[in-house]
């Protein structure tokens, strides 16, 4: 039960980190915007 609660708290943290990392890469890495348009799913294919 405690593991499930920890997992539920951890998921939003991971999502926030991924979005922040994408913003930094899009700003600082040339060509990353085109890559983001080409690759639509970040973590789970056909879902997110």
mmJSON file of the N, C-alpha and C atoms, coordinates in Angstrom:
{"data_MODEL":{"atom_site":{
"group_PDB":["ATOM","ATOM","ATOM","ATOM","ATOM","ATOM","ATOM","ATOM","ATOM","ATOM","ATOM","ATOM","ATOM","ATOM","ATOM","ATOM","ATOM","ATOM","ATOM","ATOM","ATOM","ATOM","ATOM","ATOM","ATOM","ATOM","ATOM","ATOM","ATOM","ATOM","ATOM","ATOM","ATOM","ATOM","ATOM","ATOM","ATOM","ATOM","ATOM","ATOM","ATOM","ATOM","ATOM","ATOM","ATOM","ATOM","ATOM","ATOM","ATOM","ATOM","ATOM","ATOM","ATOM","ATOM","ATOM","ATOM","ATOM","ATOM","ATOM","ATOM","ATOM","ATOM","ATOM","ATOM","ATOM","ATOM","ATOM","ATOM","ATOM","ATOM","ATOM","ATOM","ATOM","ATOM","ATOM","ATOM","ATOM","ATOM","ATOM","ATOM","ATOM","ATOM","ATOM","ATOM","ATOM","ATOM","ATOM","ATOM","ATOM","ATOM","ATOM","ATOM","ATOM","ATOM","ATOM","ATOM","ATOM","ATOM","ATOM","ATOM","ATOM","ATOM","ATOM","ATOM","ATOM","ATOM","ATOM","ATOM","ATOM","ATOM","ATOM","ATOM","ATOM","ATOM","ATOM","ATOM","ATOM","ATOM","ATOM","ATOM","ATOM","ATOM","ATOM","ATOM","ATOM","ATOM","ATOM","ATOM","ATOM","ATOM","ATOM","ATOM","ATOM","ATOM","ATOM","ATOM","ATOM","ATOM","ATOM","ATOM","ATOM","ATOM","ATOM","ATOM"],
"id":[1,2,3,4,5,6,7,8,9,10,11,12,13,14,15,16,17,18,19,20,21,22,23,24,25,26,27,28,29,30,31,32,33,34,35,36,37,38,39,40,41,42,43,44,45,46,47,48,49,50,51,52,53,54,55,56,57,58,59,60,61,62,63,64,65,66,67,68,69,70,71,72,73,74,75,76,77,78,79,80,81,82,83,84,85,86,87,88,89,90,91,92,93,94,95,96,97,98,99,100,101,102,103,104,105,106,107,108,109,110,111,112,113,114,115,116,117,118,119,120,121,122,123,124,125,126,127,128,129,130,131,132,133,134,135,136,137,138,139,140,141,142,143,144],
"type_symbol":["N","C","C","N","C","C","N","C","C","N","C","C","N","C","C","N","C","C","N","C","C","N","C","C","N","C","C","N","C","C","N","C","C","N","C","C","N","C","C","N","C","C","N","C","C","N","C","C","N","C","C","N","C","C","N","C","C","N","C","C","N","C","C","N","C","C","N","C","C","N","C","C","N","C","C","N","C","C","N","C","C","N","C","C","N","C","C","N","C","C","N","C","C","N","C","C","N","C","C","N","C","C","N","C","C","N","C","C","N","C","C","N","C","C","N","C","C","N","C","C","N","C","C","N","C","C","N","C","C","N","C","C","N","C","C","N","C","C","N","C","C","N","C","C"],
"label_atom_id":["N","CA","C","N","CA","C","N","CA","C","N","CA","C","N","CA","C","N","CA","C","N","CA","C","N","CA","C","N","CA","C","N","CA","C","N","CA","C","N","CA","C","N","CA","C","N","CA","C","N","CA","C","N","CA","C","N","CA","C","N","CA","C","N","CA","C","N","CA","C","N","CA","C","N","CA","C","N","CA","C","N","CA","C","N","CA","C","N","CA","C","N","CA","C","N","CA","C","N","CA","C","N","CA","C","N","CA","C","N","CA","C","N","CA","C","N","CA","C","N","CA","C","N","CA","C","N","CA","C","N","CA","C","N","CA","C","N","CA","C","N","CA","C","N","CA","C","N","CA","C","N","CA","C","N","CA","C","N","CA","C","N","CA","C","N","CA","C"],
"label_alt_id":[null,null,null,null,null,null,null,null,null,null,null,null,null,null,null,null,null,null,null,null,null,null,null,null,null,null,null,null,null,null,null,null,null,null,null,null,null,null,null,null,null,null,null,null,null,null,null,null,null,null,null,null,null,null,null,null,null,null,null,null,null,null,null,null,null,null,null,null,null,null,null,null,null,null,null,null,null,null,null,null,null,null,null,null,null,null,null,null,null,null,null,null,null,null,null,null,null,null,null,null,null,null,null,null,null,null,null,null,null,null,null,null,null,null,null,null,null,null,null,null,null,null,null,null,null,null,null,null,null,null,null,null,null,null,null,null,null,null,null,null,null,null,null,null],
"label_comp_id":["UNK","UNK","UNK","UNK","UNK","UNK","UNK","UNK","UNK","UNK","UNK","UNK","UNK","UNK","UNK","UNK","UNK","UNK","UNK","UNK","UNK","UNK","UNK","UNK","UNK","UNK","UNK","UNK","UNK","UNK","UNK","UNK","UNK","UNK","UNK","UNK","UNK","UNK","UNK","UNK","UNK","UNK","UNK","UNK","UNK","UNK","UNK","UNK","UNK","UNK","UNK","UNK","UNK","UNK","UNK","UNK","UNK","UNK","UNK","UNK","UNK","UNK","UNK","UNK","UNK","UNK","UNK","UNK","UNK","UNK","UNK","UNK","UNK","UNK","UNK","UNK","UNK","UNK","UNK","UNK","UNK","UNK","UNK","UNK","UNK","UNK","UNK","UNK","UNK","UNK","UNK","UNK","UNK","UNK","UNK","UNK","UNK","UNK","UNK","UNK","UNK","UNK","UNK","UNK","UNK","UNK","UNK","UNK","UNK","UNK","UNK","UNK","UNK","UNK","UNK","UNK","UNK","UNK","UNK","UNK","UNK","UNK","UNK","UNK","UNK","UNK","UNK","UNK","UNK","UNK","UNK","UNK","UNK","UNK","UNK","UNK","UNK","UNK","UNK","UNK","UNK","UNK","UNK","UNK"],
"label_asym_id":["A","A","A","A","A","A","A","A","A","A","A","A","A","A","A","A","A","A","A","A","A","A","A","A","A","A","A","A","A","A","A","A","A","A","A","A","A","A","A","A","A","A","A","A","A","A","A","A","A","A","A","A","A","A","A","A","A","A","A","A","A","A","A","A","A","A","A","A","A","A","A","A","A","A","A","A","A","A","A","A","A","A","A","A","A","A","A","A","A","A","A","A","A","A","A","A","A","A","A","A","A","A","A","A","A","A","A","A","A","A","A","A","A","A","A","A","A","A","A","A","A","A","A","A","A","A","A","A","A","A","A","A","A","A","A","A","A","A","A","A","A","A","A","A"],
"label_entity_id":["1","1","1","1","1","1","1","1","1","1","1","1","1","1","1","1","1","1","1","1","1","1","1","1","1","1","1","1","1","1","1","1","1","1","1","1","1","1","1","1","1","1","1","1","1","1","1","1","1","1","1","1","1","1","1","1","1","1","1","1","1","1","1","1","1","1","1","1","1","1","1","1","1","1","1","1","1","1","1","1","1","1","1","1","1","1","1","1","1","1","1","1","1","1","1","1","1","1","1","1","1","1","1","1","1","1","1","1","1","1","1","1","1","1","1","1","1","1","1","1","1","1","1","1","1","1","1","1","1","1","1","1","1","1","1","1","1","1","1","1","1","1","1","1"],
"label_seq_id":[1,1,1,2,2,2,3,3,3,4,4,4,5,5,5,6,6,6,7,7,7,8,8,8,9,9,9,10,10,10,11,11,11,12,12,12,13,13,13,14,14,14,15,15,15,16,16,16,17,17,17,18,18,18,19,19,19,20,20,20,21,21,21,22,22,22,23,23,23,24,24,24,25,25,25,26,26,26,27,27,27,28,28,28,29,29,29,30,30,30,31,31,31,32,32,32,33,33,33,34,34,34,35,35,35,36,36,36,37,37,37,38,38,38,39,39,39,40,40,40,41,41,41,42,42,42,43,43,43,44,44,44,45,45,45,46,46,46,47,47,47,48,48,48],
"pdbx_PDB_ins_code":[null,null,null,null,null,null,null,null,null,null,null,null,null,null,null,null,null,null,null,null,null,null,null,null,null,null,null,null,null,null,null,null,null,null,null,null,null,null,null,null,null,null,null,null,null,null,null,null,null,null,null,null,null,null,null,null,null,null,null,null,null,null,null,null,null,null,null,null,null,null,null,null,null,null,null,null,null,null,null,null,null,null,null,null,null,null,null,null,null,null,null,null,null,null,null,null,null,null,null,null,null,null,null,null,null,null,null,null,null,null,null,null,null,null,null,null,null,null,null,null,null,null,null,null,null,null,null,null,null,null,null,null,null,null,null,null,null,null,null,null,null,null,null,null],
"Cartn_x":[0.822,0.0,0.87,1.901,2.771,3.486,3.848,4.512,3.604,2.336,1.382,1.267,1.225,1.147,2.414,3.543,4.805,4.823,4.352,4.301,3.381,2.233,1.304,1.911,2.717,3.385,4.546,5.151,6.337,5.998,4.85,4.474,4.413,3.75,3.739,5.13,5.983,7.354,8.088,7.94,8.583,8.035,6.723,6.102,6.639,6.715,7.234,8.691,9.472,10.88,11.04,10.243,10.315,9.95,8.876,8.461,9.514,10.105,11.158,12.368,12.753,13.902,13.646,12.412,12.086,12.163,11.73,11.82,13.272,14.123,15.54,16.181,15.89,16.465,15.964,14.684,14.134,14.786,15.08,15.695,17.176,17.895,19.356,19.926,19.134,19.659,19.07,19.887,19.376,18.805,17.649,17.029,16.117,16.065,15.237,13.747,13.391,11.977,11.487,12.294,11.93,11.827,12.721,12.685,11.395,10.996,9.775,8.547,8.55,7.418,7.39,8.571,8.669,8.303,8.768,8.518,7.42,6.22,5.076,4.943,5.434,5.256,6.559,6.47,7.651,8.086,7.136,7.492,6.775,5.469,4.658,4.071,4.463,3.991,2.459,1.957,0.536,-0.277,0.374,-0.349,0.198,1.515,2.114,3.549],
"Cartn_y":[-1.196,0.0,1.266,1.262,2.435,2.635,1.552,1.649,2.334,2.023,2.622,4.128,4.537,5.966,6.684,6.082,6.678,6.812,5.779,5.837,6.964,7.127,8.197,9.574,9.722,10.998,11.209,10.153,10.227,10.577,10.12,10.341,11.818,12.685,14.114,14.753,14.278,14.802,14.454,13.234,12.807,13.593,13.789,14.54,15.972,16.597,17.97,18.017,17.051,17.013,16.833,15.957,15.726,16.991,17.663,18.898,19.986,20.111,21.107,20.795,19.543,19.145,19.417,19.169,19.447,20.942,21.776,23.224,23.664,23.156,23.513,23.031,21.804,21.276,22.045,22.385,23.131,24.504,25.108,26.436,26.38,25.409,25.394,24.453,23.525,22.522,22.74,23.132,23.352,22.058,22.16,21.013,20.215,20.538,19.753,19.992,21.196,21.473,20.57,20.4,19.517,18.074,17.676,16.321,16.094,17.12,17.005,16.849,17.515,17.389,16.006,15.445,14.126,13.011,13.113,12.098,12.622,12.083,12.629,12.097,10.911,10.316,10.385,10.782,11.005,9.737,9.089,8.025,6.711,6.794,5.604,5.677,4.772,4.833,4.854,5.754,5.935,6.471,6.806,7.368,8.745,8.821,10.095,10.166],
"Cartn_z":[0.0,0.0,0.0,0.803,0.866,-0.462,-1.114,-2.418,-3.434,-3.401,-4.321,-4.084,-2.843,-2.503,-2.96,-2.753,-3.194,-4.71,-5.419,-6.875,-7.338,-6.707,-7.083,-6.858,-5.85,-5.598,-6.566,-7.017,-7.872,-9.322,-9.806,-11.199,-11.563,-10.797,-11.163,-11.15,-10.282,-10.233,-11.526,-11.993,-13.236,-14.422,-14.464,-15.563,-15.596,-14.44,-14.376,-14.836,-14.433,-14.82,-16.337,-16.925,-18.367,-19.126,-18.711,-19.393,-19.263,-18.091,-17.893,-18.767,-18.813,-19.617,-21.104,-21.556,-22.948,-23.257,-22.344,-22.546,-22.664,-21.799,-21.837,-23.135,-23.524,-24.759,-25.977,-25.988,-27.124,-27.252,-26.107,-26.107,-26.488,-25.998,-26.111,-27.181,-27.669,-28.599,-29.994,-30.94,-32.297,-32.886,-33.508,-34.135,-33.234,-31.961,-31.046,-31.287,-31.72,-32.022,-33.142,-34.17,-35.275,-34.787,-33.904,-33.342,-32.55,-31.768,-30.979,-31.873,-33.015,-33.934,-34.58,-34.805,-35.437,-34.455,-33.227,-32.203,-31.284,-31.439,-30.724,-29.289,-29.03,-27.709,-26.921,-25.67,-24.844,-24.108,-23.481,-22.554,-22.846,-23.066,-23.29,-24.701,-25.59,-26.984,-27.083,-27.924,-28.213,-27.047,-25.939,-24.781,-24.432,-24.157,-23.765,-24.188],
"occupancy":[1.0,1.0,1.0,1.0,1.0,1.0,1.0,1.0,1.0,1.0,1.0,1.0,1.0,1.0,1.0,1.0,1.0,1.0,1.0,1.0,1.0,1.0,1.0,1.0,1.0,1.0,1.0,1.0,1.0,1.0,1.0,1.0,1.0,1.0,1.0,1.0,1.0,1.0,1.0,1.0,1.0,1.0,1.0,1.0,1.0,1.0,1.0,1.0,1.0,1.0,1.0,1.0,1.0,1.0,1.0,1.0,1.0,1.0,1.0,1.0,1.0,1.0,1.0,1.0,1.0,1.0,1.0,1.0,1.0,1.0,1.0,1.0,1.0,1.0,1.0,1.0,1.0,1.0,1.0,1.0,1.0,1.0,1.0,1.0,1.0,1.0,1.0,1.0,1.0,1.0,1.0,1.0,1.0,1.0,1.0,1.0,1.0,1.0,1.0,1.0,1.0,1.0,1.0,1.0,1.0,1.0,1.0,1.0,1.0,1.0,1.0,1.0,1.0,1.0,1.0,1.0,1.0,1.0,1.0,1.0,1.0,1.0,1.0,1.0,1.0,1.0,1.0,1.0,1.0,1.0,1.0,1.0,1.0,1.0,1.0,1.0,1.0,1.0,1.0,1.0,1.0,1.0,1.0,1.0],
"B_iso_or_equiv":[0.0,0.0,0.0,0.0,0.0,0.0,0.0,0.0,0.0,0.0,0.0,0.0,0.0,0.0,0.0,0.0,0.0,0.0,0.0,0.0,0.0,0.0,0.0,0.0,0.0,0.0,0.0,0.0,0.0,0.0,0.0,0.0,0.0,0.0,0.0,0.0,0.0,0.0,0.0,0.0,0.0,0.0,0.0,0.0,0.0,0.0,0.0,0.0,0.0,0.0,0.0,0.0,0.0,0.0,0.0,0.0,0.0,0.0,0.0,0.0,0.0,0.0,0.0,0.0,0.0,0.0,0.0,0.0,0.0,0.0,0.0,0.0,0.0,0.0,0.0,0.0,0.0,0.0,0.0,0.0,0.0,0.0,0.0,0.0,0.0,0.0,0.0,0.0,0.0,0.0,0.0,0.0,0.0,0.0,0.0,0.0,0.0,0.0,0.0,0.0,0.0,0.0,0.0,0.0,0.0,0.0,0.0,0.0,0.0,0.0,0.0,0.0,0.0,0.0,0.0,0.0,0.0,0.0,0.0,0.0,0.0,0.0,0.0,0.0,0.0,0.0,0.0,0.0,0.0,0.0,0.0,0.0,0.0,0.0,0.0,0.0,0.0,0.0,0.0,0.0,0.0,0.0,0.0,0.0],
"pdbx_formal_charge":[null,null,null,null,null,null,null,null,null,null,null,null,null,null,null,null,null,null,null,null,null,null,null,null,null,null,null,null,null,null,null,null,null,null,null,null,null,null,null,null,null,null,null,null,null,null,null,null,null,null,null,null,null,null,null,null,null,null,null,null,null,null,null,null,null,null,null,null,null,null,null,null,null,null,null,null,null,null,null,null,null,null,null,null,null,null,null,null,null,null,null,null,null,null,null,null,null,null,null,null,null,null,null,null,null,null,null,null,null,null,null,null,null,null,null,null,null,null,null,null,null,null,null,null,null,null,null,null,null,null,null,null,null,null,null,null,null,null,null,null,null,null,null,null],
"auth_seq_id":[1,1,1,2,2,2,3,3,3,4,4,4,5,5,5,6,6,6,7,7,7,8,8,8,9,9,9,10,10,10,11,11,11,12,12,12,13,13,13,14,14,14,15,15,15,16,16,16,17,17,17,18,18,18,19,19,19,20,20,20,21,21,21,22,22,22,23,23,23,24,24,24,25,25,25,26,26,26,27,27,27,28,28,28,29,29,29,30,30,30,31,31,31,32,32,32,33,33,33,34,34,34,35,35,35,36,36,36,37,37,37,38,38,38,39,39,39,40,40,40,41,41,41,42,42,42,43,43,43,44,44,44,45,45,45,46,46,46,47,47,47,48,48,48],
"auth_comp_id":["UNK","UNK","UNK","UNK","UNK","UNK","UNK","UNK","UNK","UNK","UNK","UNK","UNK","UNK","UNK","UNK","UNK","UNK","UNK","UNK","UNK","UNK","UNK","UNK","UNK","UNK","UNK","UNK","UNK","UNK","UNK","UNK","UNK","UNK","UNK","UNK","UNK","UNK","UNK","UNK","UNK","UNK","UNK","UNK","UNK","UNK","UNK","UNK","UNK","UNK","UNK","UNK","UNK","UNK","UNK","UNK","UNK","UNK","UNK","UNK","UNK","UNK","UNK","UNK","UNK","UNK","UNK","UNK","UNK","UNK","UNK","UNK","UNK","UNK","UNK","UNK","UNK","UNK","UNK","UNK","UNK","UNK","UNK","UNK","UNK","UNK","UNK","UNK","UNK","UNK","UNK","UNK","UNK","UNK","UNK","UNK","UNK","UNK","UNK","UNK","UNK","UNK","UNK","UNK","UNK","UNK","UNK","UNK","UNK","UNK","UNK","UNK","UNK","UNK","UNK","UNK","UNK","UNK","UNK","UNK","UNK","UNK","UNK","UNK","UNK","UNK","UNK","UNK","UNK","UNK","UNK","UNK","UNK","UNK","UNK","UNK","UNK","UNK","UNK","UNK","UNK","UNK","UNK","UNK"],
"auth_asym_id":["A","A","A","A","A","A","A","A","A","A","A","A","A","A","A","A","A","A","A","A","A","A","A","A","A","A","A","A","A","A","A","A","A","A","A","A","A","A","A","A","A","A","A","A","A","A","A","A","A","A","A","A","A","A","A","A","A","A","A","A","A","A","A","A","A","A","A","A","A","A","A","A","A","A","A","A","A","A","A","A","A","A","A","A","A","A","A","A","A","A","A","A","A","A","A","A","A","A","A","A","A","A","A","A","A","A","A","A","A","A","A","A","A","A","A","A","A","A","A","A","A","A","A","A","A","A","A","A","A","A","A","A","A","A","A","A","A","A","A","A","A","A","A","A"],
"auth_atom_id":["N","CA","C","N","CA","C","N","CA","C","N","CA","C","N","CA","C","N","CA","C","N","CA","C","N","CA","C","N","CA","C","N","CA","C","N","CA","C","N","CA","C","N","CA","C","N","CA","C","N","CA","C","N","CA","C","N","CA","C","N","CA","C","N","CA","C","N","CA","C","N","CA","C","N","CA","C","N","CA","C","N","CA","C","N","CA","C","N","CA","C","N","CA","C","N","CA","C","N","CA","C","N","CA","C","N","CA","C","N","CA","C","N","CA","C","N","CA","C","N","CA","C","N","CA","C","N","CA","C","N","CA","C","N","CA","C","N","CA","C","N","CA","C","N","CA","C","N","CA","C","N","CA","C","N","CA","C","N","CA","C","N","CA","C","N","CA","C"],
"pdbx_PDB_model_num":[1,1,1,1,1,1,1,1,1,1,1,1,1,1,1,1,1,1,1,1,1,1,1,1,1,1,1,1,1,1,1,1,1,1,1,1,1,1,1,1,1,1,1,1,1,1,1,1,1,1,1,1,1,1,1,1,1,1,1,1,1,1,1,1,1,1,1,1,1,1,1,1,1,1,1,1,1,1,1,1,1,1,1,1,1,1,1,1,1,1,1,1,1,1,1,1,1,1,1,1,1,1,1,1,1,1,1,1,1,1,1,1,1,1,1,1,1,1,1,1,1,1,1,1,1,1,1,1,1,1,1,1,1,1,1,1,1,1,1,1,1,1,1,1]
}}}
